[in-house]
């Protein structure tokens, strides 16, 4: 008789674990507490379960499934506990993830930055394909919230209505607490603590930054490409992040791919502890910038400063930049002093913003922190303290940058747990 397996959580990790484990002959029951919103024309067996809610919104609804990268590139994109993922990556690397999805009917394409998407650009196609595997393999889906787990002879799960279910083994794939509207509320941490496992402090990661230092109303929505961003820990006087890429101004601060990645390095956050330094012209040194300003101001001596600066900055940023430098945007360039020009040169290279706060969990792409990986066997995803209890996906204290890396973590850890369940 095949082992009875409970998987709690029907997100990316739970779905993958259920597919692989049932492919291997396990008797799998998948618990998902989200209620159906009837947006999926799915098989009857799954009409009452809203699976993959967060999966549907990843990649802005296009589903950035993975990143077609090497092991080194993958690990360098995981700022938290990357070494824990060696075995998981090697068991189910990006190419195998891609092969798997194409084998179940999801043609894929690779875009800029090695990001992998379905050819259709529809995350719903990914979810449908996974659900077909579950239906084919006879996976049972129970649309109930699990309120308690206990162990003895196997595991006893109790749902919100008091009903009990008995299983041989259990996999917790409940996610973190980011995007709580998708059902992530920290259930997995409660279950882990109940079994004596440690849970590290959680905080929002891959979030925008709320900043002080300039008026953002005029530049909100402006995207800057090919700028450099450095995050400085002002207490330790140490740069904790520095990278070149794309940045977006919001009404309250900054966001965009660079900023989201930077936020994952801002540990033990407190207001004012971190400063964001933006190099607006990373390809130029101050001397070259100064020469350009001298030429520009000489050529357009009767122009307002903000109009002249439009030749070196986006129009919406010219006036705020002049104010940041302590100059009147409406002054004529012929009246700009040498000292004012030097301040502008320095500001092009170091446009500094005081970081007041991180975005909230409702804005966070992932949760940083979670079930301590020190208490999980990296080769199986099984708890070192409780035999038969596994954890996979965002519930673990592992998080990565945007670009498909977090879904790769979910799929790899879930695959490894499933393979362990079926004895590989």
Order of alpha helices (4+ residues) and beta strands (2+ residues): beta-alpha-beta-alpha-beta-alpha-alpha-alpha-beta-beta-alpha-beta-beta-beta-beta-beta-alpha-beta-beta-beta-beta-beta-alpha-beta-alpha-alpha-alpha-alpha-beta-beta-beta-alpha
